[in-house]
């Protein structure tokens, strides 16, 4: 396990049973013309900006370049144009789609357009804080909503734990991912916002804001925001990809979901849930696979520096800061969980989680778990009354001396334009991330932010509701 040398951790094994809580593509010639205009937007202060960061000509999104066919050779989308994807747009094996900083890409509402980067293909979407690449609805501002279009999918050749090593991606018929290339490279996503996306096709068959399926460790993913998606913000289906500086806001389902043998590293994650969504939504949802098998590779992410802010209201549905089950393993440090129905639920044989240097505060029905006899203070546990097979989450959480239920004094993580920062940087009992070339070893504090952090500012961040 990876952790600071002086840090002790508690491992729990949950046991028992668990209950389960297309577009097919044609795609791509381009047609249409660019122009001038755009609704711009500087960011700052976590308020974010509008749809553009701007090319020099500020293109007219009322006259977008239409993308209707598969991308079979190297292609560049310019910030001088807006683009409208119609139907499912595949980037085919061997091709690279390059998207310039400041480019806006819209998804067609009628066809629920989705961008799919196939195994062996690449995306090079490298925006900047003030010239982000924005995937958004084609509806005008004020009329946009979650589910207006599909989402973005990166599919790779990295290992997944499905027998045979390959699986068909959710929501897209006949397209497989997975393989044996741990360091596979699907390209770059940097300073990208994905908003008003998500498709619910059927139970457990959805298109998320950003899907990373069998994506390998040479892929670069950082400073990505998924906002107002109908389903999960980020879902990892196996793979080895590492990611940092991820923001999930106003999502319709889980914030960060992993499955099928995901073993990557994550750092600096922030979540604000939508209080108007009454569904069973969780901050983290982690599984080894849907059957809770021991198939290898076993899901086992390592995660540092997280702030998870729930709905901050009783929605009469079970929703957890962390729902960890079906044989997943995980190593989680420097995390704040607040405003959920309950902090955590651990389920099923084989589920083993290390959690340390973390704060659970202000969770509404039970600060740590539904086992508690007092929702505001962890006291005795009454086991087997929440269908988790007797996992004693309270004893597990409190058994690690670096965990706390003290108020982290966040500035405003439930606000319409949230500020996730604490009043003072939370260094007491914090773990030091490993200096391994990915983690920021200087982030020895609890939560995704220091008191004076500015990484969630600029035009790449927007919390616009419509």
HELIX and SHEET records of a PDB file:
HELIX    1   1 UNK A   61  UNK A   63  5                                   3    
HELIX    2   2 UNK A  393  UNK A  398  1                                   6    
SHEET    1   A11 UNK A  10  UNK A  14  0                                        
SHEET    2   A11 UNK A 351  UNK A 356 -1                                        
SHEET    3   A11 UNK A 329  UNK A 338  1                                        
SHEET    4   A11 UNK A 300  UNK A 309  1                                        
SHEET    5   A11 UNK A 265  UNK A 272  1                                        
SHEET    6   A11 UNK A 243  UNK A 249  1                                        
SHEET    7   A11 UNK A 220  UNK A 227  1                                        
SHEET    8   A11 UNK A 187  UNK A 195  1                                        
SHEET    9   A11 UNK A 122  UNK A 126  1                                        
SHEET   10   A11 UNK A  96  UNK A  99  1                                        
SHEET   11   A11 UNK A  75  UNK A  77  1                                        
SHEET    1   B 4 UNK A  10  UNK A  14  0                                        
SHEET    2   B 4 UNK A 351  UNK A 356 -1                                        
SHEET    3   B 4 UNK A 329  UNK A 338  1                                        
SHEET    4   B 4 UNK A 359  UNK A 360  1                                        
SHEET    1   C13 UNK A  10  UNK A  14  0                                        
SHEET    2   C13 UNK A 351  UNK A 356 -1                                        
SHEET    3   C13 UNK A 329  UNK A 338  1                                        
SHEET    4   C13 UNK A 300  UNK A 309  1                                        
SHEET    5   C13 UNK A 265  UNK A 272  1                                        
SHEET    6   C13 UNK A 243  UNK A 249  1                                        
SHEET    7   C13 UNK A 220  UNK A 227  1                                        
SHEET    8   C13 UNK A 187  UNK A 195  1                                        
SHEET    9   C13 UNK A 133  UNK A 137  1                                        
SHEET   10   C13 UNK A 104  UNK A 107  1                                        
SHEET   11   C13 UNK A  82  UNK A  85  1                                        
SHEET   12   C13 UNK A  65  UNK A  67  1                                        
SHEET   13   C13 UNK A  30  UNK A  31 -1                                        
SHEET    1   D 9 UNK A  88  UNK A  91  0                                        
SHEET    2   D 9 UNK A 114  UNK A 117  1                                        
SHEET    3   D 9 UNK A 152  UNK A 155  1                                        
SHEET    4   D 9 UNK A 210  UNK A 213  1                                        
SHEET    5   D 9 UNK A 234  UNK A 237  1                                        
SHEET    6   D 9 UNK A 256  UNK A 259  1                                        
SHEET    7   D 9 UNK A 284  UNK A 286  1                                        
SHEET    8   D 9 UNK A 320  UNK A 324  1                                        
SHEET    9   D 9 UNK A 342  UNK A 346  1                                        
SHEET    1   E 2 UNK A 167  UNK A 168  0                                        
SHEET    2   E 2 UNK A 176  UNK A 177 -1                                        
SHEET    1   F 2 UNK A 199  UNK A 202  0                                        
SHEET    2   F 2 UNK A 205  UNK A 207 -1                                        
SHEET    1   G 2 UNK A 410  UNK A 412  0                                        
SHEET    2   G 2 UNK A 419  UNK A 422 -1                                        
END                                                                             
